[in-house]
Amino acid sequence: MQKEERYRGVIDWFGRNASAAETELHYSDAFQLLVAVILSAQCTDRRVNMITPALFEAFPTPDTLAAATPEAVYPYIKSASYPNSKAKHLVGMARKLVADYGGQLPSDVDELQQLPGVGRKTANVIASVVFDKPAMAVDTHVFRVSNRIGLTDGSRTPLTTEKELMRHIPAHLIPRAHHWLILHGRYVCLARKPKCDTCGLTPWCRYFETSENSPRKEPASFSAR
């Protein structure tokens, strides 16, 4: 199967079965989303959503978080992974955001990466979700699923995966495609045992083509979890 055909089939299936895909993190504004995404590094969205209500009540704005210390933030996020470093990053991010941007998140990916705790993946999430820019955030799910389906060819780095996906997915679909791949990896194309027998993408999946799988059942998607 040609790569163009694979992309067309995958994009069409997602468009018909997962058109409303969006982040599972809970937030009410751009600042809260940035905080949640920083906390989500090597931590589940479910855990982050348990942490953030009390955190946002205590530090609802960039100014209030900037005025805090990492020691004051730590008790609110201690159940997250790497809470000490994340507390420092959150306070540092808020201070730079207030000092350099008046508390308003920049829309540029490179500028976002100047904030403490914000790497390329986090910057791309903010650019796509908040500013609806064609930015592809590549996390472990996007990286794995893209390689497994055959959207990428043995990609070794998130940046290589990002560039390949950006070349083949129409720009206006990039923000949504990020969530398509994340959620498919989270609920269907699992790391250890993908649910090929109920996956609707098998007609275009390279992994399915080259492996022995259970008999097909009715296709399922992450929206039916």
FIGU-560126 format. One record per residue (C-alpha): residue number from 1; chain; x, y, z; residue in one letter. Coordinates in steps of 0.25 Angstrom, whole numbers, always signed. Layout:
# FIGU-560126
+-----+--------+-------+-------+-------+--------+
! num ! chaine !    c1 !    c2 !    c3 ! residu !
+-----+--------+-------+-------+-------+--------+
! NUM !      A !     X !     Y !     Z !      A !
...
+-----+--------+-------+-------+-------+--------+
//
This chain:
# FIGU-560126
+-----+--------+-------+-------+-------+--------+
! num ! chaine !    c1 !    c2 !    c3 ! residu !
+-----+--------+-------+-------+-------+--------+
!   1 !      A !    +0 !    +0 !    +0 !      M !
!   2 !      A !    +5 !   +14 !    -4 !      Q !
!   3 !      A !    +7 !   +24 !    +8 !      K !
!   4 !      A !    -2 !   +34 !    +2 !      E !
!   5 !      A !   -13 !   +23 !    +1 !      E !
!   6 !      A !   -11 !   +19 !   +16 !      R !
!   7 !      A !   -12 !   +34 !   +20 !      Y !
!   8 !      A !   -25 !   +36 !   +12 !      R !
!   9 !      A !   -31 !   +24 !   +19 !      G !
!  10 !      A !   -27 !   +27 !   +33 !      V !
!  11 !      A !   -31 !   +42 !   +32 !      I !
!  12 !      A !   -44 !   +38 !   +26 !      D !
!  13 !      A !   -47 !   +28 !   +37 !      W !
!  14 !      A !   -44 !   +37 !   +48 !      F !
!  15 !      A !   -52 !   +48 !   +41 !      G !
!  16 !      A !   -64 !   +39 !   +41 !      R !
!  17 !      A !   -62 !   +33 !   +55 !      N !
!  18 !      A !   -55 !   +43 !   +64 !      A !
!  19 !      A !   -58 !   +57 !   +58 !      S !
!  20 !      A !   -60 !   +62 !   +73 !      A !
!  21 !      A !   -47 !   +57 !   +78 !      A !
!  22 !      A !   -41 !   +67 !   +88 !      E !
!  23 !      A !   -32 !   +67 !  +100 !      T !
!  24 !      A !   -36 !   +60 !  +113 !      E !
!  25 !      A !   -29 !   +70 !  +122 !      L !
!  26 !      A !   -39 !   +79 !  +130 !      H !
!  27 !      A !   -36 !   +94 !  +129 !      Y !
!  28 !      A !   -44 !  +107 !  +128 !      S !
!  29 !      A !   -34 !  +116 !  +121 !      D !
!  30 !      A !   -20 !  +116 !  +113 !      A !
!  31 !      A !   -12 !  +117 !  +126 !      F !
!  32 !      A !   -19 !  +106 !  +133 !      Q !
!  33 !      A !   -17 !   +97 !  +120 !      L !
!  34 !      A !    -2 !  +100 !  +120 !      L !
!  35 !      A !    -1 !   +97 !  +135 !      V !
!  36 !      A !    -8 !   +84 !  +133 !      A !
!  37 !      A !    +0 !   +80 !  +121 !      V !
!  38 !      A !   +13 !   +82 !  +129 !      I !
!  39 !      A !    +8 !   +73 !  +140 !      L !
!  40 !      A !    +4 !   +63 !  +130 !      S !
!  41 !      A !   +18 !   +59 !  +126 !      A !
!  42 !      A !   +20 !   +45 !  +129 !      Q !
!  43 !      A !    +7 !   +45 !  +137 !      C !
!  44 !      A !    -7 !   +41 !  +133 !      T !
!  45 !      A !   -18 !   +52 !  +130 !      D !
!  46 !      A !   -27 !   +45 !  +140 !      R !
!  47 !      A !   -16 !   +48 !  +151 !      R !
!  48 !      A !   -14 !   +62 !  +146 !      V !
!  49 !      A !   -29 !   +65 !  +146 !      N !
!  50 !      A !   -30 !   +60 !  +161 !      M !
!  51 !      A !   -19 !   +70 !  +164 !      I !
!  52 !      A !   -22 !   +82 !  +157 !      T !
!  53 !      A !   -36 !   +87 !  +164 !      P !
!  54 !      A !   -29 !   +90 !  +177 !      A !
!  55 !      A !   -16 !   +95 !  +170 !      L !
!  56 !      A !   -25 !  +105 !  +162 !      F !
!  57 !      A !   -33 !  +109 !  +174 !      E !
!  58 !      A !   -20 !  +113 !  +181 !      A !
!  59 !      A !   -13 !  +119 !  +169 !      F !
!  60 !      A !   -24 !  +123 !  +159 !      P !
!  61 !      A !   -15 !  +133 !  +150 !      T !
!  62 !      A !    -1 !  +134 !  +145 !      P !
!  63 !      A !    +1 !  +146 !  +156 !      D !
!  64 !      A !    -3 !  +137 !  +168 !      T !
!  65 !      A !    +6 !  +126 !  +163 !      L !
!  66 !      A !   +17 !  +135 !  +160 !      A !
!  67 !      A !   +16 !  +141 !  +174 !      A !
!  68 !      A !   +17 !  +127 !  +180 !      A !
!  69 !      A !   +29 !  +118 !  +183 !      T !
!  70 !      A !   +32 !  +104 !  +179 !      P !
!  71 !      A !   +31 !   +99 !  +193 !      E !
!  72 !      A !   +17 !  +105 !  +194 !      A !
!  73 !      A !   +13 !   +98 !  +181 !      V !
!  74 !      A !   +18 !   +85 !  +184 !      Y !
!  75 !      A !    +7 !   +80 !  +194 !      P !
!  76 !      A !    -3 !   +82 !  +183 !      Y !
!  77 !      A !    +4 !   +74 !  +172 !      I !
!  78 !      A !   +12 !   +63 !  +181 !      K !
!  79 !      A !    +4 !   +52 !  +175 !      S !
!  80 !      A !    +9 !   +55 !  +161 !      A !
!  81 !      A !   +22 !   +50 !  +155 !      S !
!  82 !      A !   +34 !   +58 !  +158 !      Y !
!  83 !      A !   +27 !   +68 !  +167 !      P !
!  84 !      A !   +39 !   +75 !  +172 !      N !
!  85 !      A !   +44 !   +79 !  +158 !      S !
!  86 !      A !   +30 !   +81 !  +153 !      K !
!  87 !      A !   +27 !   +91 !  +165 !      A !
!  88 !      A !   +40 !   +99 !  +161 !      K !
!  89 !      A !   +36 !   +99 !  +146 !      H !
!  90 !      A !   +22 !  +104 !  +149 !      L !
!  91 !      A !   +26 !  +115 !  +157 !      V !
!  92 !      A !   +38 !  +119 !  +148 !      G !
!  93 !      A !   +28 !  +118 !  +136 !      M !
!  94 !      A !   +18 !  +127 !  +143 !      A !
!  95 !      A !   +29 !  +137 !  +147 !      R !
!  96 !      A !   +34 !  +138 !  +132 !      K !
!  97 !      A !   +20 !  +139 !  +127 !      L !
!  98 !      A !   +17 !  +151 !  +135 !      V !
!  99 !      A !   +30 !  +158 !  +134 !      A !
! 100 !      A !   +32 !  +156 !  +119 !      D !
! 101 !      A !   +18 !  +154 !  +113 !      Y !
! 102 !      A !    +9 !  +161 !  +123 !      G !
! 103 !      A !    +2 !  +148 !  +127 !      G !
! 104 !      A !    -3 !  +145 !  +113 !      Q !
! 105 !      A !    +2 !  +132 !  +106 !      L !
! 106 !      A !   +10 !  +135 !   +94 !      P !
! 107 !      A !    +5 !  +127 !   +81 !      S !
! 108 !      A !   +18 !  +125 !   +75 !      D !
! 109 !      A !   +24 !  +111 !   +78 !      V !
! 110 !      A !   +38 !  +116 !   +79 !      D !
! 111 !      A !   +34 !  +127 !   +89 !      E !
! 112 !      A !   +26 !  +117 !   +97 !      L !
! 113 !      A !   +38 !  +108 !   +98 !      Q !
! 114 !      A !   +45 !  +119 !  +106 !      Q !
! 115 !      A !   +36 !  +117 !  +117 !      L !
! 116 !      A !   +42 !  +108 !  +128 !      P !
! 117 !      A !   +36 !   +94 !  +127 !      G !
! 118 !      A !   +31 !   +96 !  +113 !      V !
! 119 !      A !   +38 !   +87 !  +102 !      G !
! 120 !      A !   +34 !   +85 !   +88 !      R !
! 121 !      A !   +22 !   +75 !   +91 !      K !
! 122 !      A !   +16 !   +84 !  +101 !      T !
! 123 !      A !   +18 !   +97 !   +92 !      A !
! 124 !      A !   +11 !   +89 !   +81 !      N !
! 125 !      A !    -1 !   +85 !   +89 !      V !
! 126 !      A !    -3 !  +100 !   +93 !      I !
! 127 !      A !    -1 !  +105 !   +79 !      A !
! 128 !      A !   -11 !   +95 !   +74 !      S !
! 129 !      A !   -22 !   +95 !   +85 !      V !
! 130 !      A !   -22 !  +109 !   +89 !      V !
! 131 !      A !   -18 !  +116 !   +76 !      F !
! 132 !      A !   -23 !  +106 !   +66 !      D !
! 133 !      A !    -9 !  +106 !   +59 !      K !
! 134 !      A !    -5 !   +94 !   +50 !      P !
! 135 !      A !    +5 !   +89 !   +61 !      A !
! 136 !      A !    +7 !   +74 !   +63 !      M !
! 137 !      A !   +10 !   +70 !   +77 !      A !
! 138 !      A !   +17 !   +56 !   +78 !      V !
! 139 !      A !   +16 !   +49 !   +91 !      D !
! 140 !      A !   +18 !   +34 !   +93 !      T !
! 141 !      A !    +4 !   +30 !   +88 !      H !
! 142 !      A !    +6 !   +38 !   +75 !      V !
! 143 !      A !   +20 !   +33 !   +73 !      F !
! 144 !      A !   +16 !   +19 !   +75 !      R !
! 145 !      A !    +3 !   +19 !   +67 !      V !
! 146 !      A !    +9 !   +26 !   +55 !      S !
! 147 !      A !   +20 !   +16 !   +54 !      N !
! 148 !      A !   +11 !    +4 !   +56 !      R !
! 149 !      A !    +0 !    +8 !   +46 !      I !
! 150 !      A !   +11 !   +12 !   +36 !      G !
! 151 !      A !    +9 !   +27 !   +35 !      L !
! 152 !      A !   +24 !   +28 !   +38 !      T !
! 153 !      A !   +35 !   +18 !   +34 !      D !
! 154 !      A !   +43 !   +14 !   +47 !      G !
! 155 !      A !   +44 !   +28 !   +52 !      S !
! 156 !      A !   +54 !   +29 !   +63 !      R !
! 157 !      A !   +51 !   +43 !   +69 !      T !
! 158 !      A !   +38 !   +51 !   +72 !      P !
! 159 !      A !   +43 !   +62 !   +63 !      L !
! 160 !      A !   +44 !   +53 !   +51 !      T !
! 161 !      A !   +30 !   +48 !   +54 !      T !
! 162 !      A !   +25 !   +62 !   +55 !      E !
! 163 !      A !   +31 !   +66 !   +42 !      K !
! 164 !      A !   +26 !   +54 !   +34 !      E !
! 165 !      A !   +12 !   +55 !   +40 !      L !
! 166 !      A !   +12 !   +70 !   +36 !      M !
! 167 !      A !   +16 !   +67 !   +22 !      R !
! 168 !      A !    +4 !   +57 !   +20 !      H !
! 169 !      A !    -8 !   +63 !   +28 !      I !
! 170 !      A !   -15 !   +75 !   +23 !      P !
! 171 !      A !   -12 !   +87 !   +31 !      A !
! 172 !      A !   -26 !   +90 !   +36 !      H !
! 173 !      A !   -27 !   +76 !   +42 !      L !
! 174 !      A !   -14 !   +76 !   +49 !      I !
! 175 !      A !   -19 !   +81 !   +63 !      P !
! 176 !      A !   -30 !   +70 !   +62 !      R !
! 177 !      A !   -21 !   +59 !   +57 !      A !
! 178 !      A !   -12 !   +61 !   +69 !      H !
! 179 !      A !   -24 !   +56 !   +78 !      H !
! 180 !      A !   -28 !   +45 !   +68 !      W !
! 181 !      A !   -15 !   +38 !   +70 !      L !
! 182 !      A !   -13 !   +41 !   +85 !      I !
! 183 !      A !   -27 !   +35 !   +88 !      L !
! 184 !      A !   -26 !   +24 !   +78 !      H !
! 185 !      A !   -13 !   +20 !   +85 !      G !
! 186 !      A !   -18 !   +21 !   +99 !      R !
! 187 !      A !   -31 !   +13 !   +97 !      Y !
! 188 !      A !   -29 !    +4 !   +85 !      V !
! 189 !      A !   -15 !    +3 !   +79 !      C !
! 190 !      A !    -9 !    +0 !   +93 !      L !
! 191 !      A !    +6 !    -2 !   +95 !      A !
! 192 !      A !    +7 !   -16 !   +99 !      R !
! 193 !      A !    -6 !   -22 !   +93 !      K !
! 194 !      A !   -13 !   -14 !   +82 !      P !
! 195 !      A !   -28 !   -17 !   +81 !      K !
! 196 !      A !   -27 !   -21 !   +66 !      C !
! 197 !      A !   -39 !   -29 !   +66 !      D !
! 198 !      A !   -48 !   -17 !   +69 !      T !
! 199 !      A !   -40 !    -6 !   +62 !      C !
! 200 !      A !   -46 !    +1 !   +50 !      G !
! 201 !      A !   -32 !    +5 !   +44 !      L !
! 202 !      A !   -28 !    -9 !   +41 !      T !
! 203 !      A !   -30 !    -8 !   +26 !      P !
! 204 !      A !   -19 !    +3 !   +25 !      W !
! 205 !      A !   -10 !    -2 !   +37 !      C !
! 206 !      A !    +4 !    -7 !   +33 !      R !
! 207 !      A !    +5 !   -15 !   +47 !      Y !
! 208 !      A !    -8 !   -22 !   +44 !      F !
! 209 !      A !    -4 !   -26 !   +30 !      E !
! 210 !      A !    +9 !   -33 !   +35 !      T !
! 211 !      A !    +4 !   -39 !   +48 !      S !
! 212 !      A !    -6 !   -50 !   +52 !      E !
! 213 !      A !   -18 !   -45 !   +59 !      N !
! 214 !      A !   -31 !   -49 !   +64 !      S !
! 215 !      A !   -44 !   -50 !   +55 !      P !
! 216 !      A !   -50 !   -36 !   +53 !      R !
! 217 !      A !   -61 !   -31 !   +61 !      K !
! 218 !      A !   -70 !   -19 !   +60 !      E !
! 219 !      A !   -60 !    -7 !   +59 !      P !
! 220 !      A !   -58 !    +1 !   +72 !      A !
! 221 !      A !   -52 !   +15 !   +74 !      S !
! 222 !      A !   -47 !   +22 !   +86 !      F !
! 223 !      A !   -60 !   +30 !   +86 !      S !
! 224 !      A !   -67 !   +18 !   +90 !      A !
! 225 !      A !   -59 !   +15 !  +102 !      R !
+-----+--------+-------+-------+-------+--------+
//
